Amino acid sequence: MLKCSFIKGPILHRLKYSKGRGQSLAKAVGMRSNKNRNIIDATAGLGYDAFILASLGANVTLIERSETIYKLLQDGIGEGILFGGEIGKIVGRMNLIFGDSKNILPHLSPEVILIDTMYKDRKKTALVKNEMRLVREIVGSDSDHTELIEVALKFATNRVVIKQPRYAEPIKDIKQCSHQILGKTIRYDVHMVA
Ligand SMILES: C[S@@+](CC[C@H](N)C(=O)[O-])C[C@H]1O[C@@H](n2cnc3c(N)ncnc32)[C@H](O)[C@@H]1O
């Protein structure tokens, strides 16, 4: 059964073995120079990326449009807050909003926007085997991802970061990114807008 938890499971493994602000995700969103970043995770999913960013000090607004995933995430955040301690503090920096980011982003004056849709082929990433495959069964394939990126590029004031499998084709109809951060299986396409 699909569940979102920040107090047990794979996210704690990722937290324990991550390379802090030296990890690719943190570099991509610009946390090396500013640890108090305000970040919008426009495709929240189970909140794992957001949790890692919040663990490094960022304030993260998470937007999720699937009611089912939103409720799982809401439960996971609630559980984390009740758990307290360091996890409670991290989860306390995560602010969850229900809705479609294409409609919400224009009202938020976002600095940094992270986008990780279901659109692309994820067969090489570890999570696809279990949780992400279940998420995909619920939300489908996010076929409007180009429109979401266009809205993000219009409203972000610092950068838009698009998470992709490392060898994914460039996204059709989206201009070339400013630079890329490469991980073992993941690539972050960074569009600087400031
Ligand atoms: C690949 S998952 C994100 C996984 C997430 N990065 C994590 O670490 O758990 C994509 C999620 O984004 C959501 N999503 C896609 N497009 C969206 C949009 N325009 N607005 C809000 N949520 C969206 C989907 O419903 C899905 O739950």
The ligand as an SDF file (V2000), in Angstrom:
LIG
                    3D

 27 29  0  0  0  0  0  0  0  0999 V2000
    7.3490   12.2530  -10.0310 C   0  0  0  0  0  0  0  0  0  0  0  0
    6.2040   12.7380   -8.8160 S   0  0  0  0  0  0  0  0  0  0  0  0
    7.1730   13.8140   -7.8300 C   0  0  0  0  0  0  0  0  0  0  0  0
    8.0490   13.0860   -6.8580 C   0  0  0  0  0  0  0  0  0  0  0  0
    8.6980   14.0120   -5.8580 C   0  0  0  0  0  0  0  0  0  0  0  0
    9.7560   14.7870   -6.4740 N   0  0  0  0  0  0  0  0  0  0  0  0
    9.2310   13.2670   -4.6410 C   0  0  0  0  0  0  0  0  0  0  0  0
   10.4200   13.4370   -4.3100 O   0  0  0  0  0  0  0  0  0  0  0  0
    8.4530   12.5240   -4.0100 O   0  0  0  0  0  0  0  0  0  0  0  0
    5.1960   13.8970   -9.6890 C   0  0  0  0  0  0  0  0  0  0  0  0
    4.0430   14.4560   -8.8670 C   0  0  0  0  0  0  0  0  0  0  0  0
    3.7410   15.7730   -9.3670 O   0  0  0  0  0  0  0  0  0  0  0  0
    2.3490   15.9580   -9.4220 C   0  0  0  0  0  0  0  0  0  0  0  0
    2.0890   16.9850  -10.4530 N   0  0  0  0  0  0  0  0  0  0  0  0
    2.3810   16.9050  -11.7750 C   0  0  0  0  0  0  0  0  0  0  0  0
    2.0240   18.0370  -12.4160 N   0  0  0  0  0  0  0  0  0  0  0  0
    1.5080   18.8550  -11.4590 C   0  0  0  0  0  0  0  0  0  0  0  0
    0.9600   20.1700  -11.4930 C   0  0  0  0  0  0  0  0  0  0  0  0
    0.8400   20.8580  -12.6480 N   0  0  0  0  0  0  0  0  0  0  0  0
    0.5370   20.7230  -10.3410 N   0  0  0  0  0  0  0  0  0  0  0  0
    0.6200   20.0320   -9.1600 C   0  0  0  0  0  0  0  0  0  0  0  0
    1.1120   18.7730   -9.0660 N   0  0  0  0  0  0  0  0  0  0  0  0
    1.5470   18.1920  -10.2050 C   0  0  0  0  0  0  0  0  0  0  0  0
    1.8000   14.5810   -9.7560 C   0  0  0  0  0  0  0  0  0  0  0  0
    0.4480   14.4750   -9.3460 O   0  0  0  0  0  0  0  0  0  0  0  0
    2.7480   13.6620   -8.9730 C   0  0  0  0  0  0  0  0  0  0  0  0
    2.2620   13.4130   -7.6740 O   0  0  0  0  0  0  0  0  0  0  0  0
  1  2  1  0
  2  3  1  0
  2 10  1  0
  3  4  1  0
  4  5  1  0
  5  6  1  0
  5  7  1  0
  7  8  2  0
  7  9  1  0
 10 11  1  0
 11 12  1  0
 11 26  1  0
 12 13  1  0
 13 14  1  0
 13 24  1  0
 14 15  1  0
 14 23  1  0
 15 16  2  0
 16 17  1  0
 17 18  1  0
 17 23  2  0
 18 19  1  0
 18 20  2  0
 20 21  1  0
 21 22  2  0
 22 23  1  0
 24 25  1  0
 24 26  1  0
 26 27  1  0
M  CHG  2   2   1   9  -1
M  END
$$$$
